[in-house]
Structures are given as structure tokens and as C-alpha cells.
Amino acid sequence: MNLRIFDKTKTASRRLKSPKVFKTEGNYQQQTRDNKSRYPHYQQMITKTRQTRSQMANLDWAREIIVRISHKLHKRVNKLITKGLIVNNYSQQTRQQQQQLNRTHTKYNTFLDSFLKLNKSKEMSRVPVRNRKQLWHNYVSKYLTQTQKVNPESLVPERRVQSQINILKTEETYNKNRSTSSLCGLEPQDTFHFNLKFSHKTRQGQIANNPSKVNQDIFYCQTNFIENLHLFFVCDGHGQNGHLVSNFIQTHLPNTIQKDKSQLQSHQIKETIQKCIQNVSVNVNKQPFDTNFSGSTLNGIILLENGRIHSFNVGDSRTVIGKLTGYGSKFKPYQLSIDHKLTIKKEQYRVISSGGKIDTFYDQNGPLRVWVNGTQYPGLAMSRSIGDQVAQSIGVSSIPDIVEYQLGLNDKFIIIASDGVWEFLDNQIVVDIVGKYYQQNNIEGASEELMRVAYRMWTIDDDSVVDDITFILIFIQNQ
């Protein structure tokens, strides 16, 4: 124990004698003189050290100035960005905003085109649906001439078979369409007076392997068709003789309705429309051209002078009303007809109970189609049509849905169009296009824009398959 204490004391005593611990002024000057004598360039080294310290001080000062300036610039840039004057690369968010602005202002020359382009990924998720026209055409062109010689087992490779029980258990969907019970606004409007202005356009589609394709769509527009009655409708033909079916409807439906004009004037409009369409459906199957695998949709309205509308629909064409909301100049769509697709449960029941089968073609993402049980035909992708004798033998119907609607002061325009318009454009986009020109009272501009956008949406990915595009625009101007 004593040894340890002695050792610590001895060590401490040695430290006390060290000149490094007790530095007096004399010792310091003596050490400096010794260093000068020992190092010849000592004074130069001291000078360089002082210069280096001075430079470092200057750098620290400059760095501080730069930081302050950059901080002020950053604040100013943020203010300019907030005001929308410039967009710089200070953050990922501002870079994304710059890219979006560049796409918006340089890719297209209108707001709507840029909107469609920015939503390209959303719209193109429906690309498999567009193949239904091509698949249908390929099927008909290959096997229609063999109608009496068809061997169902050798037509096409075996496809995926979906259980009919599973189909019946699927949830009832109406393709975002509302039920007919909610469409009717039938309050009397005897004092409702309006002027009509209408325009129509049609454009032939294209199929890569069929350069001789004809336009199978038609339209019919006639004001004062019968006294105080206006008739508008479109037809979308399909199959090899689809254009003959649609032309037959265009010619014979107005004549058939005129024969019963007394019933129309006595306000038995719904019964008259249904009877006339059924009459046309029966007569088209008696024509010289074959309608076993050819048919057409039918969608239109009869408009009375007091603003009462009777909308009739067979197939997947569509009628939409553009309504002006109470918030500025915003237009809202109001779908008047229901697309007759095989996703509707009541349509499925009718087909299955008639011996038909509902399934897709090859791709599971494609639309549901009607097939004769145990065969690979006809493959029609709608639940109602005019013509299509084979499909009608297994539950496809030609009976129209008829909806009554009373126009109001907020109803500004009506769009009647084939699915060439609705395939890639939803109701809101179409109403936005037409509404922009309605405020300018420019119906021709609305027609040109709608046709251009509808066609571009078909060709934005590829132009090998483009459906026929046909529509009627009706501007309603209150007196």
C-alpha cells in the first residue's frame, strides 16, 4: 500500500519539474529563441500560418455571405413558384409540375386533348374491349358462308368455359347506368317552350385485314316528323350484312311510325314505338339478305313540343342529356338509356333460360358474349339487337327499353351516339366537350371536336381497329 503511494508521489514530482507544465514568460521567450536557432525558416512558417488563418477567416466570411444570399434567393424563388411565374428544379414536386405543364401546353392544342392524354393510362386499361369488333368481324367473314355447313367442334380451338351457375351469382351491374325507375321526371311542363338546333356526323371505321370495310352506322334526324313530334335515332350495324340491317331500319321505321300517327297524337306513344320496332324486327328477317349473324342496334328519341321525351333503345348505343348545374358553367351528364350488355342480371337470366351460354371469347378481360350451348357461335357481345336470328333463338331480344322524361330548364343538349363514341369516352368527358361549345352557341364546333377526340382515342394506341363513329347533337334553347 505504501509502495503505491510512494510511486504516485514520485510520478507527480517528476511532472512538477517538467517545463511544459510551468511555462513562464522567460521560458517561452527562451524556447522561441531556441526554435529560431534550431529552425532557420521558422519566421517564414509563422508568416505562412498567419496568412492561412487570414484566408480561412475570409473563406468563412464568404461562405456565410453565400449561405445568406442563397437563403434569400430560395425564398424569392418559392414566392415566384407560388405565383406561377417560374418552375425550377428545387424539389421533385416542382419538377413534376413542370413536366405536367409541358405536356399540357405542348402535346395538344386544347385543354380537352391534354386532359385525355394525361388520363391515357386510365382510358387504355379498356383496350381489350376494343377487340370485340375485330373478333366479331373475323368470325363472320370466315364462317358466315358456311352457315349450313358449320361443324361447331372444328370452328375454333377450345376456349375457356365459364360456369353458368357462377354467372347467375355475379353481382347485378348496369355499367354505371341507373335503373329506369330513377330516370323519369314527368312533371307536366305545358308552358315549356324551346328551340331546337341539331347536327350529326358519321365516320367510317377501319380494320387492318379488311380494306373494303363499309360504314355500318346510320342516323336519322327529322323535326316535325309528325305535327309537333321530332324523331332522332342512330343505328350501329354489325356482321357482314350489318349495314343492310341498319339501312332497312332507317327506311322502314319512320314509315311504320307514320302509319300509326293517330295513336301518337292520342298520346299512346310508348305502345306505338314498341309495336313499330317489333314490326321492323320481324320484317328485317324476311329480307333477301341474310340476318343469321348480322344485326343492328337502335337508339333514339321522340321529342314532343312540350319537352316530353320518349327514349327507345335496343343494344349498346346510348342517349345522354347535358344538364347545367347551379355552380357556374359546369355541365353534368344524365344518361337516359341503358346499355344492353350481358353484365345485367335480368339479361343473363333471359339468355340462359332460353338455352344460351354466356362467356368471353378467348381473353378473360374481353366482354361477355352469347353462345349457342355446346358451340362456338354466334359470339354477340350484347343482349338485345334487331336481326341476329341465331342469337335471338337463344334469348337475345329485340324488345326496346322505352323511358319517358320531361325536359327542364337545366337540360341544355342531348347526345345520341353509337358505341364508337362511348367505347373510350365516358359520359362526363363527352358532356364537357359539347358543353364548352354550347356556351358559345357553336354546334358545328362541338360536332367537329367530338368526332376528332373520339377518333383519336381509337388510334392513340394503334389504328389497326377503329369502329364506325356516329352521333347526333341537339341543342335545346329555351324561349
C-alpha positions as CSV (number, residue, x, y, z in Angstrom):
1,M,0.0,0.0,0.0
2,N,2.8,2.4,0.9
3,L,4.6,1.4,-2.2
4,R,1.7,2.5,-4.3
5,I,1.5,5.9,-2.6
6,F,5.2,6.4,-3.0
7,D,5.0,5.6,-6.7
8,K,2.2,8.1,-7.3
9,T,4.1,10.8,-5.4
10,K,7.2,10.2,-7.2
11,T,5.4,10.3,-10.6
12,A,3.8,13.6,-9.6
13,S,7.1,15.1,-8.6
14,R,8.5,14.4,-11.9
15,R,5.6,16.1,-13.6
16,L,6.0,19.2,-11.5
17,K,9.6,19.6,-12.7
18,S,8.5,19.4,-16.3
19,P,8.9,22.8,-18.2
20,K,5.8,22.0,-20.2
21,V,3.6,22.4,-17.1
22,F,5.1,25.6,-15.8
23,K,5.5,28.0,-18.8
24,T,6.7,31.3,-17.7
25,E,7.3,34.3,-20.0
26,G,11.0,33.8,-19.8
27,N,10.8,30.2,-20.6
28,Y,8.6,30.9,-23.6
29,Q,11.0,33.5,-25.0
30,Q,13.9,31.2,-24.4
31,Q,12.0,28.4,-26.2
32,T,11.2,30.7,-29.1
33,R,14.9,31.7,-29.4
34,D,15.9,28.1,-29.3
35,N,13.3,27.3,-32.1
36,K,14.6,30.1,-34.3
37,S,18.1,28.9,-33.9
38,R,17.1,25.3,-34.4
39,Y,14.8,26.1,-37.5
40,P,16.2,28.6,-40.0
41,H,12.8,29.1,-41.7
42,Y,10.8,29.4,-38.5
43,Q,9.8,33.0,-39.3
44,Q,8.6,32.1,-42.8
45,M,6.5,29.3,-41.3
46,I,4.9,31.7,-38.8
47,T,4.1,34.1,-41.7
48,K,2.5,31.4,-43.8
49,T,0.5,30.2,-40.8
50,R,-0.9,33.7,-40.3
51,Q,-1.7,34.1,-44.0
52,T,-3.5,30.7,-43.9
53,R,-5.5,31.8,-40.9
54,S,-6.4,35.0,-42.6
55,Q,-7.5,33.2,-45.7
56,M,-9.6,30.7,-43.7
57,A,-11.3,33.6,-42.0
58,N,-12.0,35.2,-45.4
59,L,-13.4,31.9,-46.6
60,D,-15.7,31.6,-43.6
61,W,-16.9,35.1,-44.2
62,A,-17.5,34.4,-47.9
63,R,-19.3,31.1,-47.1
64,E,-21.5,32.9,-44.7
65,I,-22.4,35.5,-47.3
66,I,-23.1,32.8,-49.9
67,V,-25.4,31.0,-47.4
68,R,-27.3,34.2,-46.7
69,I,-27.7,35.1,-50.4
70,S,-28.8,31.5,-51.3
71,H,-31.3,31.6,-48.5
72,K,-32.8,34.9,-49.7
73,L,-32.8,33.6,-53.3
74,H,-34.5,30.4,-52.2
75,K,-37.3,32.5,-50.5
76,R,-37.8,34.6,-53.6
77,V,-37.9,31.5,-55.9
78,N,-40.5,29.9,-53.6
79,K,-42.6,33.1,-53.9
80,L,-42.3,33.1,-57.7
81,I,-43.2,29.4,-57.9
82,T,-46.3,30.1,-55.7
83,K,-47.4,32.8,-58.0
84,G,-46.9,30.6,-61.0
85,L,-44.2,32.7,-62.6
86,I,-41.4,30.1,-62.8
87,V,-40.9,26.5,-62.1
88,N,-37.4,25.4,-61.1
89,N,-35.7,22.1,-60.1
90,Y,-35.6,22.7,-56.3
91,S,-37.7,19.6,-55.5
92,Q,-39.2,16.6,-57.0
93,Q,-42.7,18.1,-56.7
94,T,-41.8,21.2,-58.8
95,R,-40.2,19.0,-61.4
96,Q,-43.4,17.0,-61.7
97,Q,-45.4,20.2,-62.0
98,Q,-43.0,21.4,-64.8
99,Q,-43.4,18.2,-66.7
100,Q,-47.2,18.3,-66.3
101,L,-47.3,21.9,-67.6
102,N,-45.0,21.0,-70.5
103,R,-47.3,18.1,-71.5
104,T,-50.4,20.2,-71.1
105,H,-49.2,23.1,-73.2
106,T,-47.1,21.4,-75.9
107,K,-48.7,18.0,-76.6
108,Y,-52.1,19.2,-77.6
109,N,-53.6,22.5,-78.6
110,T,-56.8,22.3,-76.5
111,F,-57.5,21.7,-72.8
112,L,-59.6,18.6,-73.5
113,D,-56.8,16.9,-75.6
114,S,-54.3,17.4,-72.8
115,F,-56.8,16.1,-70.3
116,L,-57.3,12.9,-72.3
117,K,-53.6,12.5,-72.8
118,L,-52.9,12.8,-69.1
119,N,-55.5,10.2,-68.4
120,K,-54.2,7.9,-71.2
121,S,-53.3,5.1,-68.7
122,K,-56.8,5.1,-67.2
123,E,-58.5,5.0,-70.6
124,M,-56.2,2.5,-72.2
125,S,-57.0,0.0,-69.4
126,R,-60.0,-0.8,-71.5
127,V,-58.0,-1.7,-74.7
128,P,-59.0,-5.4,-74.6
129,V,-62.7,-4.4,-75.0
130,R,-61.9,-2.8,-78.4
131,N,-61.0,-6.1,-79.9
132,R,-64.6,-7.3,-79.9
133,K,-65.3,-5.7,-83.3
134,Q,-62.3,-7.2,-84.9
135,L,-63.0,-10.7,-83.4
136,W,-66.6,-10.5,-84.5
137,H,-65.7,-9.4,-88.0
138,N,-63.0,-12.2,-88.3
139,Y,-65.6,-14.7,-87.1
140,V,-68.3,-13.7,-89.5
141,S,-66.0,-13.2,-92.5
142,K,-64.6,-16.7,-92.0
143,Y,-67.7,-18.8,-91.2
144,L,-70.8,-16.9,-92.4
145,T,-70.6,-18.5,-95.8
146,Q,-70.6,-21.9,-94.1
147,T,-73.8,-21.3,-92.1
148,Q,-75.3,-24.5,-93.3
149,K,-72.1,-26.5,-93.1
150,V,-70.9,-25.5,-89.6
151,N,-69.1,-28.1,-87.5
152,P,-69.1,-26.4,-84.1
153,E,-66.4,-28.7,-82.8
154,S,-63.9,-27.7,-85.5
155,L,-64.6,-23.9,-85.8
156,V,-62.0,-22.5,-83.2
157,P,-59.8,-24.0,-80.6
158,E,-61.4,-24.9,-77.3
159,R,-62.0,-21.7,-75.2
160,R,-62.3,-21.2,-71.5
161,V,-65.8,-22.2,-70.4
162,Q,-67.3,-20.2,-67.6
163,S,-69.9,-21.9,-65.3
164,Q,-73.4,-20.7,-65.8
165,I,-74.0,-21.0,-62.1
166,N,-71.2,-18.5,-61.4
167,I,-72.7,-16.1,-63.9
168,L,-76.1,-16.2,-62.2
169,K,-74.4,-15.5,-58.9
170,T,-72.5,-12.5,-60.2
171,E,-73.5,-9.1,-58.8
172,E,-76.0,-7.2,-60.7
173,T,-74.3,-4.4,-62.6
174,Y,-75.6,-1.8,-65.0
175,N,-72.3,-0.5,-66.4
176,K,-72.7,2.6,-64.1
177,N,-76.2,3.1,-65.6
178,R,-79.0,4.0,-63.3
179,S,-82.3,2.0,-63.3
180,T,-85.1,3.2,-65.5
181,S,-87.3,4.0,-62.4
182,S,-84.9,6.8,-61.5
183,L,-84.8,8.4,-64.9
184,C,-88.3,9.7,-65.1
185,G,-89.1,13.3,-64.4
186,L,-92.6,13.5,-65.6
187,E,-93.9,16.7,-64.1
188,P,-96.1,18.5,-66.6
189,Q,-94.4,21.3,-68.4
190,D,-97.2,22.7,-70.6
191,T,-95.5,26.2,-70.6
192,F,-92.1,24.9,-71.5
193,H,-91.1,26.3,-74.9
194,F,-87.8,25.8,-76.7
195,N,-86.0,26.0,-80.0
196,L,-84.0,23.1,-81.4
197,K,-80.7,23.1,-83.3
198,F,-79.2,19.8,-84.3
199,S,-76.1,18.5,-86.0
200,H,-74.9,15.0,-87.0
201,K,-71.7,13.3,-88.1
202,T,-70.6,9.8,-89.1
203,R,-67.2,8.4,-89.9
204,Q,-66.3,5.1,-91.4
205,G,-64.0,2.9,-89.2
206,Q,-61.2,0.7,-90.3
207,I,-59.9,-2.9,-89.9
208,A,-56.4,-3.8,-90.9
209,N,-57.4,-7.0,-92.6
210,N,-60.5,-5.6,-94.3
211,P,-59.6,-2.6,-96.5
212,S,-63.1,-2.7,-98.1
213,K,-65.0,-2.2,-94.9
214,V,-68.2,-0.2,-95.2
215,N,-69.7,2.2,-92.7
216,Q,-72.5,0.2,-91.0
217,D,-73.8,3.2,-88.9
218,I,-76.7,5.3,-89.9
219,F,-78.5,8.3,-88.4
220,Y,-82.0,9.8,-88.9
221,C,-83.0,13.4,-88.0
222,Q,-86.4,14.9,-88.7
223,T,-88.1,17.8,-87.0
224,N,-91.8,17.9,-87.2
225,F,-91.8,14.3,-88.4
226,I,-95.4,14.3,-87.4
227,E,-97.1,17.5,-86.3
228,N,-95.4,18.6,-83.0
229,L,-93.2,15.5,-83.0
230,H,-89.5,15.3,-83.7
231,L,-87.7,12.0,-84.4
232,F,-84.0,11.3,-84.0
233,F,-82.2,7.9,-83.9
234,V,-78.9,6.2,-84.7
235,C,-78.2,2.5,-85.7
236,D,-74.9,0.6,-85.3
237,G,-74.8,-2.4,-87.7
238,H,-72.6,-5.5,-87.1
239,G,-71.9,-8.6,-89.0
240,Q,-71.4,-9.0,-92.8
241,N,-74.8,-7.5,-93.6
242,G,-75.0,-5.1,-90.7
243,H,-75.1,-2.1,-93.0
244,L,-78.1,-3.6,-94.8
245,V,-80.0,-4.1,-91.5
246,S,-79.3,-0.5,-90.3
247,N,-80.3,0.9,-93.6
248,F,-83.5,-1.1,-93.5
249,I,-84.3,0.4,-90.1
250,Q,-83.6,3.9,-91.3
251,T,-86.1,3.5,-94.2
252,H,-88.9,1.4,-92.6
253,L,-89.1,2.6,-89.0
254,P,-90.2,6.2,-89.9
255,N,-92.7,4.8,-92.4
256,T,-94.1,2.4,-89.9
257,I,-94.5,5.1,-87.2
258,Q,-96.2,7.4,-89.6
259,K,-98.8,4.8,-90.3
260,D,-99.8,4.9,-86.7
261,K,-99.6,8.7,-86.3
262,S,-103.2,8.8,-85.0
263,Q,-102.1,6.8,-81.9
264,L,-99.1,9.0,-81.5
265,Q,-101.2,12.1,-81.5
266,S,-103.5,10.5,-78.9
267,H,-100.5,10.1,-76.6
268,Q,-100.2,6.4,-76.9
269,I,-96.6,6.9,-77.8
270,K,-94.9,4.2,-75.8
271,E,-97.2,1.4,-77.1
272,T,-96.8,2.7,-80.7
273,I,-93.0,2.8,-80.5
274,Q,-92.8,-0.7,-79.1
275,K,-95.2,-2.1,-81.8
276,C,-93.4,-0.4,-84.6
277,I,-89.9,-1.6,-83.6
278,Q,-91.2,-5.1,-83.2
279,N,-92.7,-4.9,-86.7
280,V,-89.4,-3.7,-88.2
281,S,-87.6,-6.5,-86.3
282,V,-89.8,-9.2,-87.8
283,N,-89.7,-7.8,-91.3
284,V,-85.9,-7.4,-91.5
285,N,-85.6,-11.2,-91.0
286,K,-87.7,-11.7,-94.1
287,Q,-85.4,-9.7,-96.4
288,P,-83.3,-11.3,-99.2
289,F,-80.1,-10.6,-97.3
290,D,-79.0,-13.0,-94.5
291,T,-79.5,-11.9,-90.9
292,N,-78.5,-15.1,-89.1
293,F,-75.3,-13.4,-87.9
294,S,-76.0,-9.8,-88.8
295,G,-77.9,-7.2,-87.0
296,S,-78.0,-3.6,-85.6
297,T,-78.6,-1.6,-82.6
298,L,-81.3,1.1,-82.4
299,N,-81.2,4.2,-80.1
300,G,-83.3,7.3,-80.4
301,I,-85.9,9.7,-79.1
302,I,-89.3,11.1,-80.0
303,L,-89.5,14.7,-78.7
304,L,-92.8,16.5,-78.2
305,E,-93.4,20.2,-78.4
306,N,-93.9,20.5,-74.6
307,G,-90.5,19.0,-73.9
308,R,-91.6,15.4,-73.2
309,I,-89.1,12.8,-74.4
310,H,-89.7,9.1,-75.2
311,S,-86.4,7.4,-75.4
312,F,-86.2,4.0,-77.0
313,N,-83.1,1.7,-77.1
314,V,-82.2,-1.8,-78.4
315,G,-78.5,-2.7,-77.9
316,D,-75.5,-0.7,-76.7
317,S,-75.8,2.7,-78.3
318,R,-76.6,5.5,-75.8
319,T,-78.5,8.7,-75.2
320,V,-77.2,11.3,-72.7
321,I,-78.6,14.6,-71.6
322,G,-76.2,17.5,-70.7
323,K,-77.6,19.3,-67.6
324,L,-76.3,22.7,-66.5
325,T,-75.7,22.6,-62.7
326,G,-76.1,25.6,-60.4
327,Y,-72.3,26.0,-59.9
328,G,-71.0,28.3,-62.7
329,S,-70.9,26.7,-66.1
330,K,-70.4,23.1,-65.1
331,F,-72.3,20.5,-67.1
332,K,-73.3,17.2,-65.7
333,P,-74.3,14.0,-67.7
334,Y,-77.7,12.4,-67.3
335,Q,-77.9,9.0,-69.0
336,L,-81.3,8.4,-70.5
337,S,-80.8,4.9,-71.9
338,I,-79.3,1.7,-70.5
339,D,-76.7,-0.2,-72.5
340,H,-78.0,-3.7,-73.1
341,K,-74.9,-5.7,-72.0
342,L,-74.6,-9.2,-70.7
343,T,-73.4,-7.9,-67.3
344,I,-77.0,-7.1,-66.5
345,K,-78.5,-9.9,-64.4
346,K,-82.0,-9.9,-65.9
347,E,-80.5,-10.1,-69.4
348,Q,-78.4,-13.0,-68.3
349,Y,-81.4,-14.9,-66.9
350,R,-83.3,-14.5,-70.2
351,V,-80.4,-15.8,-72.3
352,I,-79.6,-18.7,-70.0
353,S,-83.2,-19.7,-69.6
354,S,-83.5,-19.8,-73.5
355,G,-80.7,-22.3,-73.8
356,G,-77.8,-19.8,-74.4
357,K,-74.4,-19.7,-72.8
358,I,-72.6,-16.5,-71.6
359,D,-68.9,-16.5,-71.7
360,T,-65.9,-14.4,-73.0
361,F,-64.2,-15.2,-76.3
362,Y,-60.5,-16.0,-75.7
363,D,-59.2,-13.3,-73.4
364,Q,-60.7,-13.3,-70.0
365,N,-60.7,-9.5,-70.0
366,G,-62.9,-9.3,-73.0
367,P,-66.7,-8.6,-72.9
368,L,-69.2,-11.3,-72.2
369,R,-70.8,-12.8,-75.3
370,V,-73.8,-15.0,-76.2
371,W,-73.1,-18.6,-77.5
372,V,-75.3,-21.4,-78.5
373,N,-74.8,-24.0,-75.8
374,G,-72.2,-26.5,-76.9
375,T,-71.0,-24.5,-79.9
376,Q,-68.6,-21.6,-80.7
377,Y,-71.1,-19.2,-82.3
378,P,-72.6,-16.5,-82.6
379,G,-70.5,-14.6,-80.0
380,L,-72.7,-11.5,-79.9
381,A,-71.5,-9.0,-77.3
382,M,-74.9,-7.5,-76.4
383,S,-78.2,-8.9,-75.1
384,R,-80.6,-7.1,-77.4
385,S,-80.4,-6.3,-81.2
386,I,-82.5,-6.2,-84.3
387,G,-81.7,-9.0,-86.7
388,D,-79.3,-11.7,-85.4
389,Q,-81.7,-14.6,-85.9
390,V,-79.3,-17.2,-84.4
391,A,-78.7,-15.0,-81.3
392,Q,-82.4,-14.3,-80.9
393,S,-83.1,-18.1,-80.9
394,I,-81.1,-18.2,-77.6
395,G,-82.6,-15.3,-75.7
396,V,-81.3,-12.1,-77.4
397,S,-84.3,-9.8,-77.6
398,S,-85.4,-7.0,-80.0
399,I,-87.9,-5.5,-77.5
400,P,-86.8,-1.9,-76.8
401,D,-86.5,-0.2,-73.4
402,I,-88.7,2.9,-73.5
403,V,-88.2,5.7,-71.0
404,E,-90.2,8.9,-70.6
405,Y,-88.5,12.1,-69.5
406,Q,-89.6,15.7,-69.1
407,L,-87.1,18.3,-70.2
408,G,-86.5,21.1,-67.7
409,L,-84.8,24.5,-67.8
410,N,-81.4,23.0,-66.9
411,D,-81.4,20.5,-69.7
412,K,-79.3,22.1,-72.4
413,F,-78.4,19.5,-75.0
414,I,-78.9,15.8,-76.0
415,I,-76.3,13.4,-77.4
416,I,-77.4,10.2,-79.3
417,A,-74.4,8.1,-80.3
418,S,-73.2,4.7,-81.3
419,D,-70.6,2.9,-79.1
420,G,-67.9,4.3,-81.4
421,V,-68.1,7.4,-79.2
422,W,-68.7,5.7,-75.8
423,E,-66.0,3.0,-76.2
424,F,-63.2,5.2,-74.8
425,L,-65.0,8.3,-73.6
426,D,-67.3,8.3,-70.5
427,N,-70.4,10.5,-70.2
428,Q,-68.7,13.3,-68.3
429,I,-65.9,13.8,-70.9
430,V,-68.4,13.9,-73.8
431,V,-70.6,16.4,-71.9
432,D,-67.6,18.6,-71.2
433,I,-66.7,18.6,-74.9
434,V,-70.2,19.6,-76.0
435,G,-70.9,22.0,-73.1
436,K,-67.9,24.1,-73.9
437,Y,-69.3,24.8,-77.4
438,Y,-72.9,25.1,-76.1
439,Q,-72.0,28.2,-74.2
440,Q,-70.7,29.6,-77.5
441,N,-73.8,28.5,-79.4
442,N,-71.4,26.7,-81.8
443,I,-73.0,23.3,-82.5
444,E,-70.7,22.7,-85.6
445,G,-67.7,23.3,-83.5
446,A,-69.0,20.8,-80.9
447,S,-69.5,18.2,-83.6
448,E,-66.0,18.6,-85.1
449,E,-64.4,18.4,-81.6
450,L,-66.4,15.4,-80.5
451,M,-65.6,13.5,-83.7
452,R,-61.9,14.4,-83.6
453,V,-61.5,13.3,-79.9
454,A,-63.5,10.1,-80.3
455,Y,-61.4,9.1,-83.4
456,R,-58.1,10.0,-81.7
457,M,-59.0,7.8,-78.7
458,W,-59.4,4.8,-81.0
459,T,-56.0,5.5,-82.7
460,I,-54.0,6.7,-79.7
461,D,-52.6,3.2,-79.1
462,D,-52.8,1.8,-82.6
463,D,-55.0,2.3,-85.6
464,S,-55.5,-1.3,-86.7
465,V,-59.1,-1.4,-85.4
466,V,-61.4,1.7,-85.4
467,D,-65.1,1.4,-85.0
468,D,-67.6,3.4,-87.0
469,I,-68.4,6.6,-85.2
470,T,-71.8,8.2,-85.5
471,F,-73.7,10.7,-83.3
472,I,-76.5,13.4,-83.2
473,L,-76.2,16.6,-81.2
474,I,-79.3,18.5,-80.3
475,F,-79.0,22.0,-78.7
476,I,-82.1,23.0,-76.6
477,Q,-82.5,26.7,-76.3
478,N,-85.3,27.9,-74.0
479,Q,-87.5,30.7,-75.3
